[in-house]
Amino acid sequence: MALERRFKEAFALCPVCGGELAEKRVEKLLRGGTDTAHLEIDALVCRRCGERFYPEETVRRFEKIRGKLSREETDDLTLVGSSYEAPGD
């Protein structure tokens, strides 16, 4: 997987619950304005509580994508489908 060794070494155990961390490919849904973007990204995931940890450069990428969505600057993103809101109870 693509996570840097430095990042993995910084987290020996989950800082939330103390559980063991494993490198996994995860899905991340980002929201900005009324739009969303779906990513598949590498993260450290706690085997006990499920908490995810991302490298700083990945978090900056998330922020950049959210900003683009909020400003409706989606030319470099691929339109995949539509989403709908269902009425509540």
Beta strands, then each sheet from edge to edge (+ up, - down):
strand 1: 21-32
strand 2: 35-46
strand 3: 52-53
sheet 1: 1+ 2- 3+
end
